[in-house]
Structures are given as C-alpha cells and as structure tokens.
C-alpha cells in the first residue's frame, strides 16, 4: 500500500542518513557507554557487599567472598577496556560477546542466590516472638539489618546482569550484521547511537567524537 511504501522510504532514508553519522564496525561509543554503566553498577554491588558482609568472619562465608571477587574482576576488566578503546584499540566483538555473556550469567546467578539465601534464613530476618507482635495486621520490619544489604545487592546485581545481557545481544547483532555486509548482502549495518539519534547527531559535530567513532589509533 501507499502508506507502507512511505514508511519504508522513511526507514530507508533514516538508515542511509545514519551511515553518515557512524562507521560500520565502529562500536567504541556504545561500548564506552556500556562500560560506564557496568562499572557504576559494579561499584554499587561492591558497596552493598562490603558494607553488609565485612563484619562477618571468613569461615563459612566463602560464597560471599566469591561474589566480591566476581564484582571486582569485572569492574577492573571494564576499567582497562575503557582505557583501551579511548586510546584507539579496535574492540574484538567476539571477545565482547563472550565476556558480556559470562558476566550476565554470573551477576544474575548472584542475584538469585542472594534471594535464595534470604528465603532460607527467613525466620532469622522476619519472625518475632509472640510477645513482640502487638498488631495482627501490622507490617513488621526485618529483625536483622543485613536484609537491607542482601536486598540491595540482589536488585543491583540483577540490574547489572541485564545490562551485560543487553551488551552481549547488541554485540552479537553487530557481528551478525558485519558478516552479512562482508558476504555482499543488501542489509544495512546496525546504527549504534549514544543516548539516541538526536544526541549522537549533535555531538558528532565535534572532531574528538568523530575520531572516537573511527577505527584508527587516537593520539593522546
């Protein structure tokens, strides 16, 4: 129909115009945004974990320290990868897919394990003696303050895992589209914008951002 034809033409114009703002295979801006979000969420997870679990003794808390190790490892990896792409290293898309996939699995697993741990210790956190309960329908606050840290860690870890999952899916899409372009397909590359098309178009007027979007080594 005429309406569908107009929409398809608009979509094609948007796609071809987007190619003027991006370079196929240039994923530095999107990766830097992902690294920043993931690092911030990693730091929040570490903050919850250290504050809530530091008073505990090492014995019997190996799982909690394993979680802390995972938080730190991926935070340090993101930090050094951010430095690498800011100095001009061309990202390895396949490595990004594997790293983000493993991180997504690890963070979501930590979130579920934390919630499972709360469920197993429900009586410690919430149950009161009959003398303390004065209102049958009154909502009782948790007995133990560590529940706040477990809840915060679980929510933040789950959110961070979903960001890593989105990271992996987008990188997989980039790799798949790149293969189609190399094979001579008529498919256009996926445009990756920083905070939307309008914002990306605005900051693309600056030379430093054009250089950052390229695949050449950046002089610092």
NUVEXVEX-807261 format. One line per field, with one value per residue (C-alpha): residue number from 1; residue in three letters; x, y, z. Coordinates in Angstrom, 1 decimal, decimal comma. Example, Ala and Ser with C-alpha at 12.3 -4.5 7.8 and 13.67 -1.06 7.14 Angstrom:
seq	1 2 $
type	ALA SER $
x	12,3 13,7 $
y	-4,5 -1,1 $
z	7,8 7,1 $
END
This chain:
seq	1 2 3 4 5 6 7 8 9 10 11 12 13 14 15 16 17 18 19 20 21 22 23 24 25 26 27 28 29 30 31 32 33 34 35 36 37 38 39 40 41 42 43 44 45 46 47 48 49 50 51 52 53 54 55 56 57 58 59 60 61 62 63 64 65 66 67 68 69 70 71 72 73 74 75 76 77 78 79 80 81 82 83 84 85 86 87 88 89 90 91 92 93 94 95 96 97 98 99 100 101 102 103 104 105 106 107 108 109 110 111 112 113 114 115 116 117 118 119 120 121 122 123 124 125 126 127 128 129 130 131 132 133 134 135 136 137 138 139 140 141 142 143 144 145 146 147 148 149 150 151 152 153 154 155 156 157 158 159 160 161 162 163 164 165 166 167 168 169 170 171 172 173 174 175 176 177 178 179 180 181 182 183 184 185 186 187 188 189 190 191 192 193 194 195 196 197 198 199 200 201 202 203 204 205 206 207 208 209 210 211 212 213 214 215 216 217 218 219 220 $
type	UNK UNK UNK UNK UNK UNK UNK UNK UNK UNK UNK UNK UNK UNK UNK UNK UNK UNK UNK UNK UNK UNK UNK UNK UNK UNK UNK UNK UNK UNK UNK UNK UNK UNK UNK UNK UNK UNK UNK UNK UNK UNK UNK UNK UNK UNK UNK UNK UNK UNK UNK UNK UNK UNK UNK UNK UNK UNK UNK UNK UNK UNK UNK UNK UNK UNK UNK UNK UNK UNK UNK UNK UNK UNK UNK UNK UNK UNK UNK UNK UNK UNK UNK UNK UNK UNK UNK UNK UNK UNK UNK UNK UNK UNK UNK UNK UNK UNK UNK UNK UNK UNK UNK UNK UNK UNK UNK UNK UNK UNK UNK UNK UNK UNK UNK UNK UNK UNK UNK UNK UNK UNK UNK UNK UNK UNK UNK UNK UNK UNK UNK UNK UNK UNK UNK UNK UNK UNK UNK UNK UNK UNK UNK UNK UNK UNK UNK UNK UNK UNK UNK UNK UNK UNK UNK UNK UNK UNK UNK UNK UNK UNK UNK UNK UNK UNK UNK UNK UNK UNK UNK UNK UNK UNK UNK UNK UNK UNK UNK UNK UNK UNK UNK UNK UNK UNK UNK UNK UNK UNK UNK UNK UNK UNK UNK UNK UNK UNK UNK UNK UNK UNK UNK UNK UNK UNK UNK UNK UNK UNK UNK UNK UNK UNK UNK UNK UNK UNK UNK UNK $
x	0,0 0,9 1,2 3,5 5,6 6,0 7,0 9,6 11,0 11,3 13,0 15,5 16,2 16,9 19,1 21,2 21,4 22,6 25,5 26,8 27,0 28,5 31,0 30,2 32,1 32,8 31,4 33,6 31,0 28,4 31,0 32,2 28,6 28,2 31,5 30,5 27,1 28,5 31,4 28,9 26,6 29,7 30,8 27,3 27,3 30,7 29,5 26,5 28,6 31,4 29,1 26,8 29,3 32,5 31,7 31,3 34,1 35,9 35,0 31,7 31,4 33,4 30,4 30,1 33,8 33,5 30,7 33,0 35,8 33,4 32,3 35,9 37,2 34,5 34,9 38,7 38,2 35,7 38,1 41,0 38,9 37,6 41,2 42,0 39,2 39,9 43,5 42,4 42,3 39,8 37,4 37,2 33,4 33,7 35,5 32,9 30,1 31,8 32,7 29,3 27,6 29,6 29,1 25,4 25,2 27,4 25,5 22,0 23,1 24,4 21,1 19,1 21,5 21,2 17,4 17,6 19,8 17,3 14,5 16,5 17,0 13,5 12,9 16,2 15,2 11,5 10,0 9,1 8,2 4,5 5,3 6,7 3,8 1,1 -0,9 -2,0 -2,1 0,9 3,8 6,9 10,3 13,2 14,9 18,4 19,8 21,7 18,5 18,8 22,2 21,1 18,0 20,1 22,8 20,2 18,4 21,6 23,2 20,1 20,1 23,8 23,3 20,5 22,8 25,5 22,9 21,9 25,6 26,0 22,9 23,9 27,4 26,1 23,8 26,8 28,9 26,0 25,3 29,1 29,2 26,2 27,9 31,1 29,2 27,7 24,2 22,0 21,3 22,4 24,6 23,0 23,4 24,7 23,9 25,0 21,8 19,7 20,0 19,4 22,1 24,5 24,0 24,7 27,9 29,1 29,8 32,9 36,1 37,1 33,9 34,4 37,8 36,4 33,9 36,7 38,8 42,2 44,6 43,8 46,7 46,6 $
y	0,0 3,7 4,1 1,2 2,4 5,8 4,2 2,0 5,1 7,0 4,0 3,7 7,4 7,2 4,2 5,8 9,1 7,2 5,9 9,4 9,6 6,1 3,8 0,1 -1,8 1,3 0,4 2,4 5,0 2,3 0,1 3,1 3,8 0,1 0,1 3,2 1,8 -1,6 -0,1 2,1 -0,8 -3,0 -0,3 -0,2 -4,0 -3,9 -1,2 -3,2 -6,3 -4,8 -2,8 -5,8 -8,7 -7,2 -7,7 -11,5 -13,9 -15,5 -19,0 -20,2 -17,1 -18,3 -17,8 -14,1 -13,5 -15,3 -12,8 -10,0 -11,4 -11,6 -7,9 -6,8 -8,8 -7,4 -3,9 -4,0 -5,5 -2,7 -0,1 -1,3 -1,9 1,7 2,9 0,6 1,9 5,5 5,1 3,7 -0,1 -1,7 -3,8 -7,5 -8,1 -11,9 -11,3 -8,7 -11,3 -13,9 -11,6 -9,9 -13,3 -14,8 -11,6 -11,6 -15,3 -14,6 -11,5 -12,9 -16,1 -14,0 -12,1 -15,4 -17,0 -13,9 -14,1 -17,8 -17,2 -14,7 -17,3 -19,9 -17,6 -16,1 -16,8 -15,0 -11,9 -11,5 -13,8 -12,2 -13,8 -13,7 -11,1 -8,7 -8,9 -6,5 -6,0 -8,9 -7,0 -4,7 -4,9 -5,9 -4,6 -7,1 -8,3 -8,3 -5,2 -7,4 -8,0 -4,4 -5,2 -8,5 -6,9 -4,1 -6,5 -8,7 -5,9 -4,2 -7,5 -8,4 -5,0 -5,2 -8,7 -7,4 -4,6 -7,2 -9,3 -6,3 -5,7 -9,2 -9,2 -5,9 -7,1 -10,4 -8,3 -6,2 -9,3 -11,0 -7,8 -7,4 -10,9 -10,1 -6,9 -8,8 -11,5 -8,9 -8,8 -5,8 -5,5 -2,1 -2,1 -1,6 2,1 2,3 5,7 7,2 8,2 8,3 9,6 13,3 13,4 11,4 13,7 16,8 15,6 14,2 17,8 17,7 16,4 14,4 12,4 11,8 10,5 8,4 6,8 5,8 2,7 4,4 4,9 8,0 10,3 11,3 $
z	0,0 -0,3 3,5 3,9 0,9 2,6 5,9 4,1 2,3 5,6 7,2 4,3 4,5 8,2 7,7 4,9 6,8 9,8 7,8 7,6 11,4 12,0 10,5 10,1 12,8 14,9 18,2 20,6 21,7 22,5 24,3 26,3 27,4 28,4 30,3 32,2 33,2 34,1 36,2 38,2 38,9 39,8 42,3 43,9 44,2 45,9 48,2 49,3 49,7 51,7 54,0 54,7 54,9 56,1 59,8 59,2 59,8 56,8 58,0 56,4 54,2 51,1 48,8 49,8 49,1 45,8 44,9 45,9 43,7 40,7 41,2 41,4 38,4 36,0 37,3 36,7 33,2 32,3 33,6 31,5 28,4 28,7 28,6 25,7 23,4 24,4 23,2 19,8 20,2 17,9 20,1 19,5 19,1 19,7 23,0 23,9 23,3 25,5 28,3 28,5 28,3 31,2 33,2 32,6 33,8 36,9 38,0 37,5 39,3 42,2 42,4 42,5 45,1 47,3 47,2 47,9 50,9 52,3 51,8 53,6 56,6 56,6 60,3 61,3 59,4 60,0 62,7 66,1 69,3 70,3 73,0 70,4 68,0 69,1 65,9 63,8 60,6 61,4 58,9 60,9 59,9 59,5 62,6 61,2 59,3 56,9 55,0 53,5 52,1 50,7 49,0 47,6 46,4 44,7 42,9 41,8 40,7 38,7 37,0 36,2 34,8 32,5 31,3 30,5 28,7 26,5 25,9 24,6 22,5 20,7 20,1 18,7 16,4 15,3 14,5 12,6 10,6 9,8 8,4 6,1 4,8 4,1 2,2 -0,1 1,5 1,0 4,7 6,2 9,3 12,6 13,7 17,3 18,8 22,1 24,0 20,9 17,3 18,2 20,9 18,7 15,8 18,0 19,5 16,1 15,1 17,4 15,9 19,0 18,8 15,1 15,9 18,7 16,3 13,9 13,9 14,0 16,9 18,9 19,8 23,5 $
END
